[in-house]
Amino acid sequence: MAASIVWAAISGNPTPKCSRKLHASVSAHFNLRFSTSISPKFPCKSITTNSFTAATSAASVRRSTTVTASATSFHGLCYVVHDNIDTDQIIPAEYLTLVPSNPDEYQKLGSYALIGLPSSYETRFIESGELKTKYKIVIAGQNFGCGSSREHAPVALGAAGVSAVVAESYARIFFRNSVSTGEVYPLETEVRICEECSTGDVVTIELEENKLINHTTGKEYKLKPVGDVGPVIVAGGIFAYARKTGMIPSQTA
């Protein structure tokens, strides 16, 4: 209940409807609005306090060392996937017993990120024997993160070393979990970048300028503004942001 209450207080929308494609707009005080269409294929599920607390705790530790409040860009190799990448492909259910709040298990969880992709993806996201990926940015098509509501999906990507996902659209719950855990920036684009970029291209994301630069091809793409979810991600997730802004007592209080 606590996670849902905090999110409702921040977003001003305690019971957003389920939708395969996210349509979010941010008001002056973090008022997130979602599509009102309901998809029976992707029903809403309850979110527990313990799983969110574990994930956001891990995110806080990770971002305290890798991302600062002044971070405005990400640079590195990209990994390209296409439409309807579901959470089973991002992190299969057999690995959900790993506890993100345990540093060793958090690292191990990351080593399994995107291990569920079909064999048509010939390039492995994480090389055999490695715990981290060399791809800092994931580029995707439509409906990224569909399927179950497991918080482990964005946590696994973040633990693997991913800074941002750039997709044409997201499953609503994956977008919400990305923000709530503070693990990755879920960025959106109106064009199918996944058809114009290739795995291994060198790219830069400029958050302040809302653009992605593909240095390999020389092309630039406009991104939708991240809006007020940015500070939540930088803080390390929804609980860390709520403590930082005084919405809930700090852990040391």
MOTA-V210236 format. One record per pair of residues at least 24 apart in sequence whose C-alpha atoms are under 6 Angstrom apart, sorted by sequence separation. I is the first residue (numbers start at 1). J is the second residue. D is the distance in whole Angstrom. If there is no record, write none. Layout:
I/J/D  I/J/D
This chain:
90/114/4  149/173/6  154/178/5  89/114/6  137/162/6  146/171/5  158/183/5  136/162/4  139/165/6  141/167/5  142/168/5  143/169/5  144/170/5  145/171/5  151/177/6  158/184/6  89/116/4  133/160/6  136/163/6  137/164/5  138/165/5  139/166/5  140/167/4  141/168/5  142/169/5  143/170/4  144/171/6  89/117/5  132/160/5  137/165/6  139/167/6  143/171/5  155/183/6  132/161/6  145/174/5  189/223/5  188/223/6  189/224/6  188/224/5  58/101/5  113/156/5  113/157/6  55/100/6  3/49/6  54/100/6  110/156/4  2/49/6  54/101/5  109/156/6  110/159/4  111/160/6  110/160/4  182/233/4  107/159/6  141/194/6  140/194/5  179/233/6  182/236/5  139/194/6  182/237/4  79/135/6  181/237/4  78/135/5  180/237/5  77/135/5  80/138/6  82/140/5  83/141/4  87/145/5  180/238/5  77/136/6  78/137/5  79/138/5  80/139/5  81/140/5  82/141/5  83/142/5  84/143/5  85/144/5  86/145/5  76/136/6  78/138/6  80/140/6  84/144/5  85/145/6  86/146/4  87/147/6  86/147/5  91/153/6  90/153/6  87/153/6  80/198/6  80/199/5  79/199/4  78/199/6  78/200/5  59/182/6  77/200/5  78/201/6  59/183/6  77/201/6  56/181/5  77/202/5  55/181/6  76/202/6  76/203/6  75/203/6  75/204/4  74/204/6  74/205/5  73/205/5  73/206/5  73/207/6  72/207/5  21/169/6  22/170/6  21/170/6  21/171/6  22/172/5  20/171/5  69/234/6  60/236/4  59/236/5  56/237/5  30/228/6
